[in-house]
Amino acid sequence: MTLNEFQNNILQGIPKELPNQKLYEPNINHAPKRKDILSLDEKKLALKNALRYFDKKHHAILAKEFAEELITFGRIYMYRFRPDYKIYARPISDYPHKSIQAAAIMHMLSNNLDYNIAQHPHELITYGGNGSVFQNWAQYLLTMSYLATMTDEQTLVIYSGHPTGLFPSHKDAPRLVVTNGMMIPNYSKPDDLEKYNALGVTQYGQMTAGSFMYIGPQGIVHGTAITVMNAARKKFKTHEDRKGKLFVTCGLGGMSGAQPKAAKIAGLVSITSEINPKAAQTRLAQGWIDEVYTDLKALINRTKQAQINKEAVSLAYQGNVVDLWEMLLKENVQVDIGTDQSSLHNPWAGGYYPSGYSLEESNAMMVENPNKFKEEIQKTLRRHADCINKFSEKGMYFFDYGNAFLLEASRAGADILKSNGEFKYKSYVQDILGPMCFDYGFGPFRWVCTSAKIEDLEITDKLAEEVLSKIYQNAPEEIKQQLHDNIVWIKDAKKNNLVVGSQARILYADCEGRIKIAKAINQAIKTGLLSAPVVLGRDHHDVSGTDSPYRETSNIYDGSKFTADMAVQNFVGDAFRGATWVSLHNGGGVGWGEVINGGFGLVLDGSDDAEKKLEQMLFWDVNNGISRRAWARNEEALFAIKREMERTPNLIVTIPNIVNDSDIEAIVF
Ligand SMILES: NC(=O)c1ccc[n+]([C@@H]2O[C@H](COP(=O)([O-])OP(=O)(O)OC[C@H]3O[C@@H](n4cnc5c(N)ncnc54)[C@H](O)[C@@H]3O)[C@@H](O)[C@H]2O)c1
């Protein structure tokens, strides 16, 4: 298809005449069939809802077709309307536009649907099994045509994938406001999502899927590297001390697959167990693991040798994680750091496999005898927890990796609770990311070069390295380590070769770092050093964007971790301080009803306006969360916000008075 034809396709939106029906392509990774949850009347309503996008003359044909999709897949995706052109992050100038900001949004949105990026591209799902960009292809087509024709005096509004329309606004307003899965709180149970998603009135946007900010595997590798490296530091201060130390974990899937790569970056010996041979082979082919073993004896011998030789090497055990842990115990292997990243947030439908059965046997049992499957899983979990306890007694550092390991182990009756009912072990946010990063304002800042040119990305890498190195020279001790890790990361960024899809970069930076990098990039666009605008953004898994009591805000101990004021305030505050687009989501990572999270995109075009916006918006986007964390009495956040107030006279944050426990204990109720 020529560029002209592509542009005409975008501009036409939903075609007036029906395009040919699309064949279902079996070699594409498709979303699983969803639960059949609608009553007969509700199914009719779902059809009526879907047909709203089309001229009446097509209703008879489409009604039949959509009904079939609903019966076969549990959802109406409108496959017929999937465009014929390839969807990927094209150079920004390829998109027809009247607003350069809107063109940048098209670049980002297209990346989320790129076949090399999206998990189930035909169902418009980017990651996490259900992280939707849109609910159906009509929404995609309509959104693209709105973006292509809108001006800087309009704002596009999207309700859970549905483009409500273009509304008059002004040049400093966001070009786009997205909400995903926002529900009346009482209607936020998992089955409510199934039902209202099947009706076509809501969607699960995950974090960066429905907010058009996904950048492929780079984000997860960097986050995991920071986590594993800091976990290792909790036990071993220097790189030299860490050499030959053993890290044991589970999972080579979507996110978990980053663990061995991260462990290698941290200089450790690692063993990752993975029951699915396909997942293990994929990571081997990608070079994320070095060696795969099916024989436990051979693996143990190799591990001991690697420990003695102090190698940084990533080993994998293709088999059940509990068999691995029990053998390590039997063979008296020294394990220094342990965690688990099987999908225990989804234990009964293939997230965690029982010991004693092959993958195929387990998959069959899951469907044919779900009660027995549950029993076997819980038995395996109890054995799993026993091993963790025994190794911890010998000095291993264990952390929960946000996958509900501790929760499910406790539900299985494992010995995982202290006498006061708390878990024996902490989560990665409570122990690592919270106090070491989020409380100081360090979080997953990212940018995307909309020229789609690698040369532009390399220039931005260099600029970021220079900025962080300069900040490092006068940084207080408290944040030197974080800066150092990210300077090393950005220096090696090209070598690590993690760019898939758009020309994107991620690193962890605090408010000062984010603003200074953004300014340097904006300046480089102004002088022509960079050839096109750059989009700034971040993961929602950050200091301010997300309220999630068992993850991002799990290290908030004043009782407010079950509130979502921070995330909502963040979304609104970003919107009026200059963000090009803002998004607010229910769900993301830990599940529907369990988290509220938000994000932004900010287009830098080299203008003075962009400089003003980036300063105002990034300052708020980081310091909002630090203030809340400081009010919760988190020491690191108190340090960070007091330092910020010294630098910024018109920042006045309410600081808590610290109460002596003895004053409380003396009170009799
Ligand atoms: N990395 C992060 O930043 C992060 C953050 C928070 C939560 N998580 C959580 O981590 C979990 C993993 O995410 P994912 O996207 O990698 O999931 P995934 O399902 O793609 O991967 C999990 C892997 O574990 C394997 N597995 C399951 N049980 C096993 C067993 N008993 N023995 C050996 N292998 C087994 C599965 O075959 C699968 O390949 C999820 O629960 C996710 O919510 C990750």
The ligand as an SDF file (V2000), in Angstrom:
LIG
                    3D

 44 48  0  0  0  0  0  0  0  0999 V2000
    7.9290   -8.1400   36.6280 N   0  0  0  0  0  0  0  0  0  0  0  0
    7.1350   -7.2570   37.1510 C   0  0  0  0  0  0  0  0  0  0  0  0
    7.4260   -6.0650   37.2040 O   0  0  0  0  0  0  0  0  0  0  0  0
    5.8940   -7.6880   37.7850 C   0  0  0  0  0  0  0  0  0  0  0  0
    5.3210   -6.7810   38.6130 C   0  0  0  0  0  0  0  0  0  0  0  0
    4.2470   -7.1730   39.3130 C   0  0  0  0  0  0  0  0  0  0  0  0
    3.7010   -8.4060   39.1550 C   0  0  0  0  0  0  0  0  0  0  0  0
    4.1970   -9.3080   38.3130 N   0  0  0  0  0  0  0  0  0  0  0  0
    3.5500  -10.6270   38.2940 C   0  0  0  0  0  0  0  0  0  0  0  0
    4.4460  -11.6610   37.9240 O   0  0  0  0  0  0  0  0  0  0  0  0
    3.6930  -12.7630   37.4270 C   0  0  0  0  0  0  0  0  0  0  0  0
    4.3030  -13.2770   36.1570 C   0  0  0  0  0  0  0  0  0  0  0  0
    3.9630  -12.4460   35.0460 O   0  0  0  0  0  0  0  0  0  0  0  0
    4.2170  -12.9630   33.5500 P   0  0  0  0  0  0  0  0  0  0  0  0
    3.6480  -11.9050   32.6580 O   0  0  0  0  0  0  0  0  0  0  0  0
    5.6250  -13.3620   33.3710 O   0  0  0  0  0  0  0  0  0  0  0  0
    3.2880  -14.2720   33.5180 O   0  0  0  0  0  0  0  0  0  0  0  0
    3.3570  -15.5230   32.5450 P   0  0  0  0  0  0  0  0  0  0  0  0
    2.1450  -16.3230   32.8430 O   0  0  0  0  0  0  0  0  0  0  0  0
    3.6360  -15.0830   31.1590 O   0  0  0  0  0  0  0  0  0  0  0  0
    4.6490  -16.3540   33.0600 O   0  0  0  0  0  0  0  0  0  0  0  0
    4.6930  -17.1990   34.2090 C   0  0  0  0  0  0  0  0  0  0  0  0
    5.4640  -18.4580   33.8380 C   0  0  0  0  0  0  0  0  0  0  0  0
    5.5560  -19.2950   34.9880 O   0  0  0  0  0  0  0  0  0  0  0  0
    5.5280  -20.6540   34.5330 C   0  0  0  0  0  0  0  0  0  0  0  0
    5.1360  -21.5170   35.6450 N   0  0  0  0  0  0  0  0  0  0  0  0
    3.9410  -21.5350   36.3070 C   0  0  0  0  0  0  0  0  0  0  0  0
    3.9510  -22.4250   37.2950 N   0  0  0  0  0  0  0  0  0  0  0  0
    5.1590  -22.9970   37.2800 C   0  0  0  0  0  0  0  0  0  0  0  0
    5.7520  -23.9900   38.0910 C   0  0  0  0  0  0  0  0  0  0  0  0
    5.1140  -24.5390   39.1300 N   0  0  0  0  0  0  0  0  0  0  0  0
    7.0280  -24.3570   37.8120 N   0  0  0  0  0  0  0  0  0  0  0  0
    7.6950  -23.8060   36.7720 C   0  0  0  0  0  0  0  0  0  0  0  0
    7.1700  -22.8650   35.9640 N   0  0  0  0  0  0  0  0  0  0  0  0
    5.9090  -22.4420   36.2320 C   0  0  0  0  0  0  0  0  0  0  0  0
    4.5230  -20.6390   33.4190 C   0  0  0  0  0  0  0  0  0  0  0  0
    4.6990  -21.7320   32.5330 O   0  0  0  0  0  0  0  0  0  0  0  0
    4.7780  -19.2780   32.7500 C   0  0  0  0  0  0  0  0  0  0  0  0
    5.6190  -19.3740   31.6220 O   0  0  0  0  0  0  0  0  0  0  0  0
    2.2630  -12.2860   37.2970 C   0  0  0  0  0  0  0  0  0  0  0  0
    1.5070  -12.7430   38.3930 O   0  0  0  0  0  0  0  0  0  0  0  0
    2.4100  -10.7740   37.2970 C   0  0  0  0  0  0  0  0  0  0  0  0
    1.2220  -10.1110   37.7260 O   0  0  0  0  0  0  0  0  0  0  0  0
    5.2850   -8.9600   37.6160 C   0  0  0  0  0  0  0  0  0  0  0  0
  1  2  1  0
  2  3  2  0
  2  4  1  0
  4  5  1  0
  4 44  2  0
  5  6  2  0
  6  7  1  0
  7  8  2  0
  8  9  1  0
  8 44  1  0
  9 10  1  0
  9 42  1  0
 10 11  1  0
 11 12  1  0
 11 40  1  0
 12 13  1  0
 13 14  1  0
 14 15  2  0
 14 16  1  0
 14 17  1  0
 17 18  1  0
 18 19  2  0
 18 20  1  0
 18 21  1  0
 21 22  1  0
 22 23  1  0
 23 24  1  0
 23 38  1  0
 24 25  1  0
 25 26  1  0
 25 36  1  0
 26 27  1  0
 26 35  1  0
 27 28  2  0
 28 29  1  0
 29 30  1  0
 29 35  2  0
 30 31  1  0
 30 32  2  0
 32 33  1  0
 33 34  2  0
 34 35  1  0
 36 37  1  0
 36 38  1  0
 38 39  1  0
 40 41  1  0
 40 42  1  0
 42 43  1  0
M  CHG  2   8   1  16  -1
M  END
$$$$
